[in-house]
Structure formats: structure tokens, C-alpha cells
Amino acid sequence: MSCAIGITLGDVSGIGPEVTIKALAAVPNDGTRYVVIGDAAWLLRLNEKLGTPIFFERYSPDRADRFSYFAPSNSALPENLAAGAAVAAKAALESLKAGGRLCLEGRLDGMVTAPVSKESIIRLGKPFIGQTEFLSELAGTSRTAMMLLGSDDRGRWLRVALATTHVRLRDVAAHLAQEKIELAIELAARACGDLGLPRARVGVCGLNPHAGEGGEMGDEEITTICPAVERAHAAGIDVRGPFAADTLFYHAFNGAYDAVVAMYHDQGLVPLKMIGFESGVNWTLGLPFIRTSPDHGTAYDIAGKGIANSSSMSAAIDLARRLAMMRSSVQADAHFAKKVPIG
């Protein structure tokens, strides 16, 4: 069953365009259509420079080209841009918004977002926390969570959902709320089902060292995290915790848990990047459309040198494609079940 996946170029002064083209050059020809969203001149110029065997058509909803491009703006970006240039940051935001709208309109089955620079976007005078939050606002929902996925060379996975995302460490405790943790648990369990896993056992991290030592090292486990775990368990979710993070990640990595809920950004991302730095994927849970992204930044220091590793972008595209195909299959089965009476 074919599907259409959009890919935003992100900040074109970074490595987004390069890893996008390299990853697309390696995708299987299984009927999936790919629409690259961003500055067409940058895309086509770099595609020629890299010598990849891709021919991009101008996007048309009436055609089913394997590779196409959609330019949100009629104004082409300058060929030579300084790293983090304001025009590149503005174009990245325009591409992100265009991709989200194409998904909301049902013209795309999912999207992959190349990296942007938060600092460059904020310098435009626009409030910006991250692409996850931007797309959540665009979609009109706050019930989202970030999940990071990665595996080692032996196929051992970590899947980590975050209760808080881009929050200063000193502010994490104040931002934690029982409802946020319950949502992260719920979405993590649902993600396991979306991935087709045979089980959806979720382990929950504590916030403090040793999960608080019964309140001796902080009481967030008692006042906030435990109640969230208990409510999720009462709702039928296979969830355990809170546990000391250092112990929980060891057991999750060895298969005792299918997903982990971490309380803050680095608590979850450090172990994940230790085992899947080049192939990690960011997946926004709870959006009305599929959105994934590579788990790395703009890498301005190597942009334009042709040496960027596209493994994470390839993994992000593959996950978006697989999720879209599974979702289409489920919808088709549901439609067929309504048409054909059973028994």
C-alpha cells in the first residue's frame, strides 16, 4: 500500500539538505512517494553536486511522482549563506509550517523534519521552543510527547518518551506534573502498539538520585510520579516504577521494558545516544499525523563538505514510512470490516 512522506529541508545552511538527498538515494522502491519541502534551488543544486541518481519533479497533487519538491516560497534563497543566516531560519519555519499543513490537509501521510537552529529562529524575534512544540501548536493539540528511538549493532532497542522536553534543568521539578507523566506513559504504550510490538511494558524513571530514597532525596516520586504510574496502571497500562534511572535503562536495554518514560531531556537522551548516536530517531507522539526527525542538529561545522552521515535521516524516513504503511493498512482493514459482515 503506497503512501506519501514529506521531508522538510530544515536550515539549509546546515546539513539538512545533504542528509535528505543521501537518505533518499538509498530508499527502497516500494511505491512510497517523497515530497521534499523547502527551497527548490538549494535542493536541485546540491542534488547535482552530490551526483545522486534522483530526478525531482515539481510537486503536483494530481501526480504520483516518486520524488518531488514543494517550494513554500516563490523567492529563492541566496546561493551562499552564512551558517545560521536569518533568511535560512525564516525559510526553515516556512517549510515546517507548509509540511504540517500538507499533513493536516491529508495530502501527506507523514513528514520527516530536518534540523533547524532554535537560536537562529529565536533571533528572528519569534518565540520557539522546538519543532515538536511548533507542530503541536499548528495542529491545535497539547497532548503530545517526544519519543526517541535507537538501537545498537546487535539490534537492542531503547525507546524513550519524555515527560518534559526543552526545559532548563533547574526548572524541571517545577514543570513536572502528574498529568504530563500520565500522558507520556499513555503515549509510550500506544507507540509500542503502533510499532507492532507484541508487548507494551513501560518503565518510569524517578527524578531524583535512587528515585528519591523514599523521600530522603526529594519527594517528587511520592507526590507526583507514583500517582501517575498508579493511575496509568489502573487504566490498564502495563507500567512499572518509578525506578532509579541508571538501573531502569540497564534493564530496558536488556529487554525487560519496551519503552521508558524519562523525566527530563538529558536523562533520556544520554543513554539513547550512547547506543544509537548515528541512527537515533525523534518521533512526536500524539499528533494527528506522523512526524519523525533525525536525532542530530544542523552541524554547521561540516555543512557543505559532503561528509555528513545520513544514517539518522535514513532511520527517520524509514520509521515514518513504516508507520504510515501500518496506519494505512489498519484503516483499510477497518473500512473492509464495515463493508463485509462477519459470521
N, C-alpha and C positions, 0 to 999 in steps of 0.2 A: 504494500500500500504506500503510495508516494506521499510526500509532504514537502512543504516549503519552509526553509530556515533562513532567516535574515541574520546578517552579520554586520554590526556597526564597526567602522574603522577606528573609532576612538580618536585619540590625539594623534594626528598624522605626523607630528614631529617626533613621535616615539616609534616603537617597534610594531604597533598595531597593524599597519598595512602589510608589513613584511611577513609577520607570522600568519596573518589571514591568508595571504596568497600561497605561502608554503603549505599551510594546512589544507587548503582547498585542492592543491595539486595532488594530494595524496588520498582524497576521499574516494570511497568505493562508488562505482557507477551503479547505484541501486534504484535509480528513479527519483532520488531526492533532488529538489531544486534549491539552489542557493542564491540569495539576493544580497549583494554587498551594498551597504548603506553608508554613503559618505561622498567625499569629493571624487568625482569620476576621473579627473585629470591625474590626480595623485595615484589612484588605483591603476589606471591603464599604463601610466608611465613606469611605475615600479614593476608591474607585471612584465612589461617588455624588457626592462633592465635585468630582472631575475631570470628571464628566459624560460618561464614556466609554460607548459602546454595548455593554457587556459584561454578560451575566447569568451570574453564578456559581452553580452548583448545589453542594450538599454532595456530596463525592466518595463514589462507591459503585463497587466493583469490578465490579458486575453491570450497570452502565450505561455508556454511551459518550457522555457529555456533552462538548460541545466545550470548555467552560470549567467547571472545578470547583475546590473548595478542600478541603484536608485539614488539619485542626487537630490538631497533636500533643498539645495540652494542652486540658483542659476549662475551665481558668481563663483568662479574657480578660485581656489586658494593660490597664493604665490608659490612658485616652484621652490624657492629657498626660504625656509623658515627657521628661526632660532628655536631651540628647544623650549617648549612651553609657551610659545608665542600666543598672544591674546586671540588672534584670529583662528588659530588651531583649536584653542579651548572652546571658543564660541561655536565653531563648526562641529566639534565633538558633542556638545549639548544638543545641537540641532539634529544630528544623526541619531542620538539616543531617543529624542522625542519622536522623530519620524518612525524609528523602528518600533517603539512602543505603540504608536497609533496604528501602524500596519497590523500589528498583532491583535489589538483591540477590535479592529475592523474585520478580523477574520481572514485577512489576505496573507498572513503568515501563520504557520503553525507553531513557531517558536523563534527565539532570537538569541544570538550569542553576541556579547559586547566586548570589544577590545578595550584595552586600558585607557583611562583618562587621567589627567592630573587634577586632583582636588585643589591643590594650591593654585594652579593656573585659572581654574574656573572661579574660585573664590575671589581672585584678583580682579575678575570682571565685575565684581560688585554683586554677585548672585549668591544667595545662601545655598550651600551644597554640602551635604554630609557624605554622600556616596551614590553610586548608580543604583544600588538596591533601594535606597530611600527615595530617589528621584522617580524610579519606575513605580514604586508603591503609591506615591502621591498622584502620578499620572493615571494610574489605574483606579484611584479612589478607594484604596484599602490600606489599613494599618495592620492587618493580620498577616504579616509576612515575617519570615525569618531567613537568615543566611545559613546555608549548609555548605561546608567544604568537604570534598571527597578526594581521596587519593589512595594509591596502593604502592607497595614495594615491588621489587623484581620477582618476588615469589607469589604475587597475587593476593597478599594480605591487605585488607582494606581498613581504612578509618573513614567514618562518616560523622562529621561533627556539625551540629546545629548550635547557633549562638543565641543565648538569652539576651545579650546586649551586643552591639556591634562597635561602631566607631565612637567610643566614649573614653575620655581621659581616665587613666587608672584610678586616680584619687576620687573620681565621681562614680565608679562602678556600683558601689554598695547603695548609693542614693538612687541610682537608676534601676536597680533590680526590683521587680515587683512579682508577686505570686502569679498574676495574670500573664505576664511575659514568659515566665518559666513554663507555665501550663501550655501556652501556645507553642513554644519551642518543642516541648515533649510531643504534643499532638501532631505537629507538622513533621517532626522527625519520624514518628511511627508511620504516618501516611506516606512519607517519602520511601520508606522501606517497601511498602506495598507497590508504589509506583515503579520501583526498580525491579519488581518481580521477585523479591527475596522471599524465601519460604518462611521467614520468621521476622518479627519486628520488635526485638527486645532492646529497650532503650536504657542506658545507664546515665545517671545525672551526676555531674561534678558538684562538690561543695565549693564555696567561695574562699574560705579561709584555709590555712595550712591544716592538714589532718582533718578536714571537714569540720573544723571548729573545736574539736576535742570536747564535745558535749557542752559547748558554750564557753569554755575557758579561753578560746582564741577568737571569739566572735560569735554572735548569736544569729546571724543571717540564716544559717542552716536550720535552726529551730523555728524562727519566726516566719521565714519566707519560703525556703526551698522545700523543706519537709511537707508543709501543707500542699504545695503544688504537686509534689510527687504523689501524695495520698489521694488528691482529687483526681489526678490522671489515672491512677490505678483503679479507683472506684468507677471511672468511666469505661473501664475495660482494656486499658492500655497495659501492655507488659513492660512495666517500668520499675527500675530499682534505684535506690540512692537516698540521699546524696552520699557520695564516696569521695575520699581524697583523690584529687585529680591524677597524681602521679601513679597511684595504684590502679585507678579505673582505666586509664589509657593502656596500661600494660595488658590488662585482661581483655579490653576491647580489641586490641591489636591481635590477640591470640584467639579471637572468635567467640568470647563469652557474651559480647553485646554486638548488636548490628548497627547501632548508632549511639552517639554520645551527645549529651547536651552540656555545653560549657557555659560558664557564667560570663566570661568576657573574652575579647578578641584574641589576645595572645595565649591565654590558657588553652584555647582550642587549636590555634593555628601553628604554634611551635611544634607540637608532636606531629601534626599532619604534614608540615613541610619537611620534617626530619625524614619521613618515609616516602614522600611523593612530591618533592620540590619541583621537579620539571614536568610532572603530569597532573598536578592538583587542579581541581575544578571548583568554581564557585557556582552554586545553584540557589536561586532565590525561591524559597518555598512560599506558597500561599498566594502568588499572583494568579490572575485569571488566564495567564499564558505562560509558556515555558521560557525561562531565561537562565542562561548559563554564561560563564565567562572564564577566561584563563585566570589562574591564581598567581598573577605577577603584575608588575607595574609597567610604566611607559619605557623604562630602561633607556633614557635619553643618551647615556654614555656610549651605547653601541648602535643607536639608531642610524640607519643609512649605510652601515658597514656590511650588510648581508650575512651576518653571523648569528642572528637571533635564533634561538631554539624554539621551534613551533610545537613542541610536544604538548604543552598545556593547552594551547589553542586547539590542537587536534582532538585532545580529550574532551574539551568543552563542546566542540562541534559534534563529536560522536555521541556524547550524552544527550544533547538537545535532539539530535536525530532519532536516537533510540526511544527517548521519552515521547516524542511526537508520534512515532510509529505505533508505540504501545497504546497511546491515548486514542489514536485513530481506530485501532483495532477494537478497543473496548467500546467506543462509540458505535462502530459498525455492528458489533455483536448485540449491543443494546437495541439498536434500531431493528435488527433482524428478529430479535426475540419478541419485539412488539408486533411485528408483521406475522410471525409464524406461531400459532398456539402450540403449546406443549402438552402431550398427554391425550 
